[in-house]
Amino acid sequence: MSTVESRPLVGAGVSRVDGPRKVTGTAPYPMDFSIPGQAYGTVVQSTVAAGRIVRMHTEAAEGAPGVLAVLTHANAPSVGTGPTTVLGASPPPPLRNDRIVHHGQHIAFVVAETPEQATAAARLVRVDYEVEEPLLDLRDPRAEQVLDPWEMDTSRGDPGAALESAEVTVRATYTTADNTNNPLGLFATVAVWEGDTLTVHDTSQWPSMVRTTLAMVFGIPESSVRVLVPYVGGGFGAGLRAWPHVILTALAARMLKRPVKLVLTRPQMFTSVGHRPSGVQRLSVGATREGDLVALDHRSLISLSIEDNDFEPFSSGTSFAYRCPNVITRDRQARINIAVPTSMRAPAEAQGNFALESALDELACTLGMDPLDLRVRNHTDVDPRNGLPWTGKAILECYEAGARRFGWYDRNPEPRSMRDGNWLVGYGMASAMFPYFAQPCSAQATVNSDGSALVRSAATDIGTGTYTVMAQLAAAELGLPLDLVRFDLGDSDMPNSMMAGGSGLTGALGNAVHDACRRLVRSFAELARGDTDSPLRGVSPDDVECGGGRVHPAGRPDRGESYVDILARHGMSELTAYGNSTPPVATELGMSPAGAYGAKFVEVRVDADLGLIRVARVVSAIDGGRILNAKTARSQIIGGTVGGIGMALYEDTVTDPHTGRIANGTFGDYLIAVNADVPELDVVFVGEPDRGTATGTKGVGEVGLVGIAPAISNAVHHATGKRLRDLPITLDALL
């Protein structure tokens, strides 16, 4: 059979097939769904960060107009605990007891006939607390420290001795702030029970996981739960868990025997659906005077909530980023009274990369060496952890292409040496990487009697272009024009899919679609092989190709027949095949699975008097393996870059150090990069298809953000001569 590599449709910059629905406002997002007869819920949140509830005064709320129920820990039925997934344990069930572990914790759920009545009644709930002093600083010695739960700490060689004997050393501490995901679409849940069958419309990046969670929580079979997510208004990792508000909505619907809808408010989003955890990182680098790395010691302390187990190993990427014989990485977490952290775009690597790439820039300055040359010198073609070659790594090509497009070597390397009037001009760069991540996926492919195809999987499209890219891939594999192929997703009744996260969905789901379509073409060939009236009679399914809606012997397009004719002659309305994919295993490949790589080059301008920082240019050179759609892939890098600018200069979820209340939980107070903060962004793709996957893809959703923050920080140092090690970088730090 022909391979996907021969199909010109794949790789083309095809516009999003779902674009017209989005721009015309007809794409149904979770908050758009309404069910006849539905009631409306809202959460009541704690106003203290630690302690317990002594008494809840709900009488006024229960007697308010339109109120149907007020659920609290005192009257809510107990529910089960959700599953442990590849991302860790599920959040604790809601309304379990009277304990308060963070400000904004859900302590009651009010249901009324209208959303306005529910909101008004929620304000009437009064709570008596026994208040405890909260732990809010992850460096507080009283905070319980959690050791690496995933056993990802690494060590090779003797880093301590190597640092002691190194000719040049750099030792520094870097901090990164809490960031909040803040997708444009507010998270919403609509729950409907029909007997013991539950249907939920939910804002999720992982419908299959939500189905499993709800089945476990309510003690019903997974087949009795259906989760629908045709569109998601952004997620950035916030939709990777089944949050307590989802369970509360379904619980209320079950108790009231009527549909219930909940839409979180923007302030509630800050404490209900996770955030990027803050952290403190200590990094020691040892090198020769020529710039060869001899030791890396990277240790982090990461914020964690009191009762959750989210884990982001900030330092893990350092263990294989560069050629270095002596490396130790250690990650610890501190339990404090904050809302549950969760994945946020480029989890762990965004924070860890900032520390590592900043430290390398400091080393380059100490050595009087060009930062790019330092990285090239310490490049490794093999995985330092096991000596295996990578399935694909084009970081050297990223350096070359990015430096050329940016004009890197035109700079004067001396800090504070480049000016444009009153603006200090700085150039900075950083390497970027996001490790390969994938989970098993399944897909179903069907060709109908009219010659059209339908491909399905229980994935979600969070704006990455999954609808489009999977339709392209299926069209290429089936030899059909794109307008005859539809890809459906967002329904847990479809074949199981991994999450839309970790830059893994395109590769894992693409492999499943690839497999399903290959199997479907074989099924057509097998039907025709024994058919005396078919021109494909006797032709082995291993020796066929497809194109123009037809199956034909390899190299003989004149001797084939169409899908339509094969189905008609056998009296069939359709033919279906299923496909699967599993992540590659390094030992089976004889290689180490490679993630996406990149090199980021940034120009900043800093007002010499006011300390204002403006990002003037960004060039991102990316090795994303095989790019299935150049247009949507470029869009992913641009979106990640904007997020990186926000992380570097603006985003900081500020927690009051005394009360634990988030002080800037609105878009009026939480700063994000807007159009005026974003310059022209240049993106170039380099590299070859990855050897570890059938489609050759790596995924580019995360790598666009990685490296932007350190590149900006390094550029600020070049412009001003000041080394800033805390994010976000604010003008007061420069004055």
Steps between C-alpha positions, in 0.01 A plus 500: 500500500610855439634699793390832640832653398395484134183703556535872419188593702682438828720793592300753304392816679131414491261743669307364798196300397327622817592862433169606340301375799725687743503834320123491443428415862332167426762275664334362815725544805408334831353817647272532194307181573164518671258216575124556530400522864853553627582665831811709567773452753769717651773426750550661840867541581688525826623840616785360707800293393532259792282370780164331521134583466328531838156574360345591167200731505303399190147584609482835320635346180261206518206739538607731219287522183546213259743300713471123462786375716806605697754220523763506776725247669219448750234384253671399175506126423848354512663413170798292400851606406606534139777301332873543501604589146834558329479850646453378855212455741163667447421806714333412833118471477310820587312564826668209678537663840527830686871554431621810312832473319500805270324831445228456239438132579153381397302465823143508368304467178183701447245396235215724386261553212713775343870582512423838654300339781778249567762778515288717727427211737866401518578843640259433785697201633686590820777290652653484846862384482758379741789675330855368493814680387554403137831392351542715190876513435645186344830579677330495839688233701169380644375395157502125446744409225407227254780304336495411131185281470570394141863399560623746238798628700819418313870476572805403298869543567614700802353851465625617840863418432476630143367835620777530758767442237335692214704784351190721480180479702169684507262462794165678502143482628202561271134543590187467290157625601159337508333549160131433439390327178214743430352363177256739336208260542371469856483139615149361495322174575149386408391169657194293405392172661260254337461231760854379570637642175691827516570737213732793562604795288828610652800720436763233475815412312445131574143368466601137557651587837193700607282201412718266708502746790125550509440125475726436799364790703137395457557126494357434155646329191700713260253399231236696696694828471530714190716812490457746212759764413477595132676832561713640782550871556866452589655293773881523517494203739211612723272246331716197578319409822141436604471784752270500805249735337433237233414243767287751691296579190437134426422431867243779514339381177467151643346623826254735330420264211534781251784644288736743673734750336798677655721768347794614713568871530841643413602545867388143571721377215803619696436251782300223330692366200866510591798721428869475415682433829760743624849383582851577619788346306866483598735426217877445505693470176863398461702532180847514355640835385435383144129461576460124543240418764638276774222521762134595536324503836133600466265492800151640530238562767149514356169612651238232567159518659426338834294208370598450135782316323567691179870472411712700260868406510656834406853364480438181303581648158846602619602134522510462122510852359877515439812286494624497857659208690395602851135590557259493791136611492276512808141620531316550827152635570376705794139461615341838564147642523445581135253384238602189310776557244475325166659480160530827313641521150848342495469370859828461693714573195388865483631557853802270488613629163494857633750412771728286282512734202551804722787327679664409169479863394668598825768241432555634149541852640747374759702323230480790256345255255210541261191339658409323176851363456488364856187304425633368170819389672302294754254348256445125523376267227423226752290486812750559783294280731541182297729570204226426244459718191190718484213412270543850362681808622569799278599754765819591311290584195275708729802696622624563147166594345391714793829687531506573128143632485545702817843645419643371826863555415438866415477585868764666713539245781580759768205566735346847469691562175208527255259795497229655290449847643393458860426130451762249612501213249571141603523168321438174685461136406417166657463139402161337532383144537186320602529125557301248306173411667232266373243253624301228324240621253231344283316616190220380274494557124196446276448543126136541401320392183511857365879498514532724805694407811440551871784460750431519873676503836417624850760775485453873537616795293605776739591730213801304380338396172420134574182507292700617199824308535329165558271559201809575290676188618195281440442650155860430407490142623166425332585677176202733525464876454480687829143617440383136504654425840354599837672451832277488807617527860393617844278205595607240755288238318750516214821291506718582798750784467774646711480856625551811290812595690872444534548550125411134464157490338598566139761226503302240695164564337663546161654155531159354589333674205785383278445141621121514464517634145765247399285220637196638319679503164613141566141404576389638163783316328408176675136538391609549142772233502256210486244676279492355147355825365767726654809619315675447834428128503802310629692815594656478847392771743871558557538609137233767464494877503214745509425834340206688356261294710625178340709199599745369241808276471822679584618695198185413298241774556324389179408163652302591808150574612332747731389451856148575379504215247643247745233582759219496242597160360500351851174667599665697779420853612837548669820330607674573830838425653657579835855606573716537807829649604727454798797713601837386366723315743864605493630144527288393204620794292863474597464878536376753752167663411573863424270787576477823308799733500547867428721804519348832605653838412359819650566873467383720786505874550522648849434866574822621662316734739171323573596133480214423261562178306375442149550179304593616150561175310480125554634230270409140585678224310322171573568133445151353528565189294261462212272803485156378397357849449742790469228757566363357825849405620622856452191619686596273791851646520363854486250427778769342716729797440232740621460286812876512552499879478227505764696264725815711466357849545143507628337193652504465878211360701540705816398337827452717806776383736272519805159374384580280201249690286595548136524875468487534123243242394348694209613598153506858624778414746673188366734619227533303179669587173263687268538601136709805584750278685547255216736586212530333162578137574712305253479120494711258297475120507803280445585132538374168371212269593552336835605136467302387803145547370309384193411856401838650594346772718615630836241759601565873534238624747741541792839573342377838373494631857817332627808720473321831453529612863877436529563650156321818614684500833833450324416782258415729791841426650669576169308827473548622858784305658262391778445129562144437617425152626136537609193478278316702402756770422349833602620851439561567870770232495682697231487839669 
